[in-house]
Amino acid sequence: ELLKDVVRLAEPRLKRSLTEGEASSIRTSEQAWMSYGAKPDFQRLKDLTEEALRIPRNYFEQDLQVLRYLKGQLYDAHRDYWDPREFPDTERFLHPQSGTWNMRHATVLWFLQSPEAGGDTWFPRAHGGPVPVGEWTACDDRGVKMGGRNGTIAILFYSLYSNGLIDEFSWHCGCPVQEGVKWAANSWVWNQPQGTPPFVTRRPKRKSPKGRSEL
């Protein structure tokens, strides 16, 4: 019932998902940003995430991201981190208090409602494979695929190692929905306390080395 309530509350607030502030074929879902404090259901998801990760809640993203994927909608393979080597203007991503690089550390992906077919989350580099250049939504047997149809409620994956270095194998993809509707939600955890959001609201338009927009 908790997951159904999150879907019900988020649906009226859905808007087109954007990539670097623009609509793109790379990412075709709809999303809603929901404050954890707005409803007990959202706060409960935050509590569960905190219990699982044992990380203080001031490391959390301010809001919960709720996503809906209709038939054919997807999110190409991408990363939840940004690589400092790819951005010349690094000051945009520095934490205002610590002065260090502010980065998403972990993602808890909630499967709120699973489609009848397709819509898995694909980790193409999970076994050390290459970046899937030109096959961003192949969703084949390379790497690992995860979904909610087997009763899985959520998955946890990390964008950084425990020593703070980026995990270049954490690329992931929202596979195209083939039948039905997919609902999911992201609880993001950062590598340091957030407080007032230290990340920029408009990030520089910068592509990854292989042409994939980050985030």
BELJO-V812363 format. One record per backbone hydrogen bond with DSSP energy under -1.0 kcal/mol. CO is the residue of the C=O (numbers start at 1). NH is the residue of the N-H. Records with the same first field share a line. If there is no record, write none. Layout:
BEGIN
CO = NH ; NH
END
This chain:
BEGIN
1 = 5
2 = 6
3 = 7
4 = 8
5 = 9
6 = 10
7 = 11
10 = 13
11 = 14
15 = 31
19 = 22
22 = 19
24 = 27
26 = 76
29 = 17
30 = 68
31 = 15
32 = 66
34 = 64
35 = 38
39 = 43
40 = 44
41 = 45
42 = 46
43 = 47
44 = 48
45 = 49
46 = 50
47 = 51
48 = 52
49 = 53
50 = 54
56 = 59
57 = 60
58 = 194
59 = 190
64 = 34
65 = 186
66 = 32
67 = 184
68 = 30
69 = 182
70 = 73
73 = 177
74 = 28
75 = 174
78 = 172
79 = 215
83 = 86
84 = 87
88 = 90
89 = 92
90 = 93
91 = 94
93 = 102
95 = 99
100 = 95
103 = 191
105 = 159 ; 160
106 = 189
107 = 157
108 = 187
109 = 155
110 = 112 ; 185
113 = 183
117 = 178 ; 179
120 = 175
121 = 146
122 = 173
123 = 126 ; 144
125 = 128
131 = 133
132 = 135
135 = 138
136 = 77
144 = 123
146 = 121
148 = 151
153 = 111
155 = 109
157 = 107
159 = 167
161 = 164
165 = 161
167 = 170
172 = 78
173 = 122
174 = 75
176 = 119
177 = 72
179 = 116 ; 117
182 = 69
183 = 112 ; 113
184 = 67
185 = 110
186 = 65
187 = 108
188 = 61
189 = 105 ; 106
204 = 206
208 = 211
212 = 208
END
